[in-house]
Amino acid sequence: MIEFVKGKVNYIDTQSIVIAVNGVGYQIFCANPFIYKVDEEVDVTIYTYQHVREDAIKLFGFRSREEKALFEKLLNVSGIGPKGALAILASGVPQQVVQAIEEENEHFLTKFPGVGKKTARQIILDLKGKLTDFMPGLVGPVYELKTEEKATTYSKELEDALEALKALGYVEREVKKVAPKLAKEHLTTDEYIKKALQLLLKL
């Protein structure tokens, strides 16, 4: 098991990053790869989970051990795979996920791609009462949502963010709903993704 990878960010796309370590590039799938753009010139430490299937071995990466542990808890739920667990963590506010589970808020959980009512109920049944220890370590910023504005042009950063949303499993219809609300913002790709995910959870 690879506990963590420490090195420089060599490449970023909508689903993963490549970390260069002693001449070797490790591809690591992340909930929001663009959060590592600010770290391209310095060594970063990414906590990893190695997922093994018959046809593939993949590394999934996280900024903290708490986030990794929550990912592993989600994987234990029937109907939740790595892609679904990443989509849930990509919201940037995993403490809201924990709160929704504790309060049996199925409506909130079904906002995530691939999570229907049956899976939401299974998440609650499997994890309620088992996640309260994660709350202190997972508290993060809640991003303020701005007033909807009509779209004019899409910047490269926003285009990358919209592609990243699709990679997480959100469908074209959902992405098109939030795009006009973001189009006149001047944000980084990472910030666009975070704001878009907050908007998607409110649809």
N, C-alpha and C positions, 0 to 999 in steps of 0.2 A: 504493500500500500504506500502510495506517495502522499505524505502528510501535507507538504507544501512545496511550492516552487518559488525561488527567489532569483530574479534577474531583470533585464531590461525588456520593455515592450518593443517587439520587433515589427508587429503587424496587427491591425485591427480590422475586423469586418463586422457584419450585422449580427453574427452569432458567436464569434469566438475571437480570442487574441492569441498571438504567438509570443511566448517568452523565451528569450535567448539566454541560455545558461551554459557557459563553458563550451561554446561552439555548437550546442544542440538546441534546436527550436522545439518547444513544447506547445502544441495546440491545446488551448483550454477553452471550453465552452462556458459562457458567462450569461447571467441574466441581463446585463447591460454592459456590453464590452466597451462602449464609448466612455465610461467613467475612468478608464485608464489612459485617455488621451493626455491628461495633464501630467502623467507620470512617465512619458516616453523617454526622458533623458536620465531617469534615476532608477535604481533598483527598486522593484516592488516585490512584496511577499504576498502570494496568493495561496490560500488554503484550498486543498484539492480533494475531490472525491473521484475515485477510479471506478468507472462503471464498465462491467465486463459482460458482453453478450457473445453468442456463438460467432457472429459475423463482425463484431467491432469491439474495440477497447477505447473508451473515451475518458478524458479528464474534464471534470466540471470544477469551476473555480469560484471562490468567495473571498470577500475582504475580511471576514472574521470567522473565528471558529463557531460562534453562535449561529451565524447565517448558515454555515455548512451543516451544523447539527439539525437545524430546522429543515433543511433540504432533505437530510436523511430520514427524518421523521415523516415527511410528506411522502417519500418514496415507499414507506411501509404501508401506505394506504392503498387498498385495492383500487385500480383504475387510475392511479397517478404514476406517470413515468417521469423520467428526467426532464423532458421538455415541458411537461405540465407543471412540475415543481419549480422550474426556472421561471416560468411565466408568472407564477404566484409571487415569487421573491422579487421579480422585476419591478413591482409596484413601488419599491423604495421605502415602504413603510410596513415591514413585516409584523410590527407590533399590532397593526390593525387586523392582520390575518389571525394572529393569536387571539385577539379580543373577539373577533367574529366567531371563532371556534368555541370560545368559552361561553359566549352569549347565544350559541346555536343560531347564528344569523346566516341561514342558508342563502338568502337573497344576495348578500354581499359576496359570498364564495362563488356563486354561479356567474359572477361578472368576469371571472377568469376564463380564458379560452380552454375548451376541453372539459370544463367542470359543469356538469348538469346537476339537476336536483338529486339524483341518486348518488353521484360522487360526492356532492357537498354533504349529504347526510352521512356518508361513509367516513368522510374526513372528521366530522364532528364525533361520530361514534368511536372512532379509533383514537382520536387525539385529545378530546376534551379532558381537562384535568391533568394533562401530561406536559403542558407547554408553559405553565406560569413561570418557570425558572428562566425562560428565554426573554421575558419582557424587559428586564433592566438592560441587558446587553444589546437588545435590538432596537431600542428607542432611537428614532432618527427624525429628520425634519419632515414636517407635513407641508407640502408646497401649496402656496396660495394660488387659486385659479382666477384668471382674469376674465373680463367681459368678452363675450364672443365678438369677433370681428370678421368681416368678409375677406376671403382670400384674394390675393392679387398674384404674387409670384411665390414660388417655393425656392428657398435657398438650398445650397448643397447640404448644409447641416440638417435642415428639415427633411429633405429627401432621404438622407441616410437614416434619420430617426423613423420615418414612416416605413422604410424597408425593414428596420429592426423590429418594429411592431409586428409586421407580417411574419417575420422569422420566429417570433414568439408564439404565433398561432392566431393572432387577431385577423379577422377576415376583412376583405376590401371595403365592405359596407361600413364596418366599424371604424376603420382607419379614415375613411372619407368624412365621417361625422366629426371627427376631432381636428382634422387638418385645417379647416378654415379658422378655428379658434387659435391656432398656433402661427398662422402664416405671416402675420405682421409683427410677431415677436422677434427679437434679435437675441437668440440664445445659442449655446453650444449644442451639439448633437445630444450629448448626455442630458442636458437640461430639457431639451425638447422631449426626449423619451420619458423622463420622469414626469413632466407636466402632462403629456399625453396619457400616460398610464393612470394618473389621478383623474383625468377627465373620463376615461373609459370606465372607471369604477363607479362613476356617477351617472352613466347613461341608464 
